[in-house]
Amino acid sequence: MQFSLRKADNYLPLITVGLILLNILSVYSGQYVYLLRYMPLFTVLVFLIYYIIKAPRVRFIVIAILVMLSMREFSVFYYYKNFGQIAYILLGCVTYSLIIIKRLDMFQTFLKDRVAIILTLVFIGLNLFILNELISQVKASYEGSFQSGLVFLFGVIISLLGAIAVLYNQVVNSDRSLAFLFFVFCFIFSDVASLLGYYYGINFFYYIDFVSAALGLAFFTYTVLDVVNNEDENNELTQSY
């Protein structure tokens, strides 16, 4: 299996490389070029417009996911305030929940796989432990237990999404499922890096954050534009039930 973003559209790799370079430049420039602070938001909007133009059939749930991601990037500008942090985490929960809903066809397979369930529970437990350690170190940044609860909810949702992505690729084993797996883990790396960059003040993590997010959006766009093998995937999933 030879994977390439070009299989979805010839311009997708070029747009992805251009946006990654602009995101790297936005981190490197720091506060010197004010407009470049909007690059993560601009990146999501570019992929949103690109999807609307290129999709043979525009799906509401894909639009909703990209709109939620846009709103999440906008909330970053108010992250230093309490409501900004709540909005950012809550929008992340909503976005990843919508992605799980989009892959509900995997749930029946997931529930029948005991190993997948056990590994997911272990992964969720480890994720919550790590989040608890992180929150305990930056607890001054969170007001009350509501925000902490949202962070733990976010950890559970993204852990479940990661498990579904792995199982989806194991069952289908296609370019599309591989792209979905890459997309999910790119966003996990991005979220972890953004937290480390913000709370520990390490600028290098923002490079990982911005590049991973842009690359993850490219893989997500690939999955929603590559509809050629959709029927074959549905047949494989039906047989796995």
C-alpha positions in Angstrom: 0.0 0.0 0.0 1.5 3.3 -1.2 0.0 6.2 0.6 0.0 9.7 -0.8 -2.1 12.8 -0.1 -2.2 13.4 -3.9 -4.6 10.5 -4.2 -7.4 12.7 -2.8 -6.5 15.7 -4.9 -3.4 16.9 -6.7 -3.3 20.3 -4.9 -3.7 18.9 -1.4 0.1 18.1 -0.8 1.1 21.6 -2.1 -1.5 23.4 0.1 -0.4 21.3 3.1 3.3 22.1 2.6 2.5 25.8 2.2 0.4 26.0 5.3 3.0 24.0 7.4 5.7 26.5 6.3 3.5 29.5 7.2 2.8 27.9 10.6 6.5 27.4 11.3 7.0 31.0 10.3 4.3 32.2 12.6 6.0 30.5 15.6 9.4 31.7 14.6 8.3 35.3 14.2 6.6 35.3 17.6 5.1 38.7 18.3 6.9 40.5 15.5 4.3 39.9 12.8 0.8 40.3 14.4 -1.1 38.7 11.6 0.8 35.5 11.8 -0.7 34.8 15.2 -3.9 33.9 13.3 -2.2 31.2 11.3 -3.8 28.2 13.1 -7.2 29.7 12.6 -6.4 30.6 9.0 -5.2 27.0 8.4 -8.5 25.5 9.6 -10.5 28.0 7.4 -8.4 27.1 4.3 -9.1 23.4 4.7 -12.8 24.2 5.4 -13.0 26.2 2.1 -11.0 23.6 0.3 -13.3 20.8 1.4 -16.4 22.7 0.3 -14.9 23.3 -3.1 -13.6 19.8 -3.7 -16.1 17.5 -2.0 -18.4 15.7 -4.5 -21.0 15.9 -1.8 -20.7 18.3 1.2 -21.6 16.6 4.4 -22.9 18.6 7.3 -21.0 16.7 10.0 -17.7 17.5 8.3 -18.6 21.2 8.1 -19.6 21.1 11.8 -16.2 19.5 12.8 -14.2 22.1 10.9 -16.4 25.0 12.2 -15.9 23.7 15.8 -12.1 23.6 15.2 -12.3 27.2 13.8 -14.1 28.3 16.9 -11.6 26.5 19.1 -8.7 28.3 17.4 -10.5 31.6 17.9 -10.9 30.9 21.6 -7.1 30.6 22.0 -7.0 34.4 21.9 -8.9 34.5 25.2 -7.1 31.5 26.8 -5.6 33.7 29.4 -9.1 34.3 30.8 -11.3 31.7 32.6 -14.0 31.6 29.9 -11.4 31.2 27.2 -9.9 28.1 28.8 -13.4 26.6 29.3 -14.4 27.4 25.7 -11.2 25.9 24.3 -11.5 22.6 26.2 -15.3 22.4 25.7 -15.0 22.9 21.9 -12.3 20.3 21.8 -14.7 17.8 23.5 -17.5 18.7 21.1 -15.1 18.4 18.0 -13.7 15.0 18.9 -17.2 13.7 19.9 -18.4 14.7 16.4 -15.5 12.8 14.9 -16.4 9.7 17.0 -20.0 10.1 15.8 -18.7 10.2 12.2 -17.1 6.8 12.8 -20.0 5.2 14.7 -19.7 2.4 12.1 -16.7 1.2 14.2 -18.5 1.0 17.5 -20.1 -2.4 17.0 -16.7 -3.8 16.0 -15.1 -2.1 19.0 -17.7 -3.5 21.5 -17.1 -7.0 20.2 -13.3 -6.8 20.6 -12.4 -7.5 24.2 -8.7 -6.7 23.7 -9.5 -3.3 22.2 -11.8 -2.5 25.1 -9.2 -3.5 27.7 -6.4 -1.6 26.0 -8.7 1.4 25.7 -9.5 1.4 29.4 -5.8 1.1 30.2 -5.0 3.9 27.8 -7.8 6.1 29.4 -6.4 5.4 32.9 -2.9 6.3 31.9 -4.2 9.4 30.1 -6.2 10.5 33.1 -3.2 9.9 35.4 -0.9 12.1 33.2 -3.6 14.8 33.0 -4.0 14.7 36.8 -0.2 15.2 37.3 -0.3 18.1 34.8 -3.2 19.8 36.4 -1.7 19.4 39.8 1.4 21.4 38.6 -0.6 24.1 36.9 -3.7 24.1 39.2 -3.3 27.8 39.7 -4.4 28.3 36.1 -7.7 26.5 36.7 -10.5 27.9 38.8 -12.6 25.3 40.6 -13.3 21.7 39.7 -15.4 22.4 36.6 -12.4 23.1 34.3 -10.5 20.1 35.7 -13.5 17.9 35.1 -13.6 19.2 31.5 -9.9 18.3 31.0 -10.6 14.7 32.3 -13.6 14.4 30.0 -11.4 15.6 27.1 -8.9 12.9 28.0 -11.5 10.2 27.9 -12.9 11.3 24.6 -9.6 11.6 22.9 -8.5 8.2 24.3 -11.6 6.6 22.9 -11.1 8.4 19.5 -7.5 7.0 19.4 -8.7 3.5 20.1 -11.3 3.7 17.3 -8.7 5.0 14.9 -6.4 2.1 15.6 -9.2 -0.5 15.3 -10.5 1.1 12.1 -7.1 0.8 10.5 -6.7 -2.8 11.7 -10.1 -3.8 10.3 -10.1 -1.9 7.0 -6.3 -1.4 6.4 -6.8 1.1 3.6 -5.1 4.4 2.6 -8.2 6.1 4.0 -8.1 4.3 7.4 -4.3 5.0 7.6 -4.9 8.7 7.0 -7.6 8.7 9.7 -5.1 7.1 12.1 -2.4 9.7 11.2 -5.0 12.5 11.6 -6.0 11.4 15.1 -2.5 11.0 16.4 -1.4 14.3 14.8 -4.1 16.1 16.8 -3.2 14.2 20.0 0.5 15.4 19.6 -0.8 18.9 18.8 -2.9 19.1 22.0 -0.2 17.7 24.2 2.4 20.0 22.7 0.1 23.1 23.1 -0.4 22.4 26.8 3.3 21.9 27.4 4.2 25.0 25.4 1.7 27.2 27.2 2.1 26.0 30.8 5.9 25.5 30.7 6.7 28.3 28.4 8.8 26.2 26.1 8.6 27.7 22.6 9.8 24.5 20.8 6.5 22.7 21.6 4.6 25.3 19.6 6.4 24.1 16.5 5.1 20.6 17.2 1.7 21.9 18.0 1.2 24.0 14.8 2.9 21.6 12.4 1.0 18.6 13.8 -2.3 20.4 13.7 -1.8 21.5 10.0 -0.7 18.0 9.0 -3.6 16.4 10.9 -6.1 18.6 9.1 -4.5 17.5 5.8 -5.0 13.9 6.7 -8.6 14.6 7.8 -9.3 16.3 4.5 -7.9 13.3 2.7 -10.3 11.0 4.5 -13.4 13.1 3.7 -12.4 13.6 0.1 -11.3 10.0 -0.7 -14.7 8.5 -1.3 -13.6 6.1 -4.1 -13.2 3.1 -1.8 -16.0 4.0 0.6 -18.3 1.1 -0.6 -15.5 -1.4 -0.2 -14.8 -0.2 3.3 -18.5 -0.5 4.2 -18.5 -4.1 3.0 -15.5 -4.9 5.1 -17.0 -3.4 8.2 -20.2 -5.2 7.6 -18.4 -8.5 7.3 -16.5 -7.8 10.5 -19.7 -7.5 12.4 
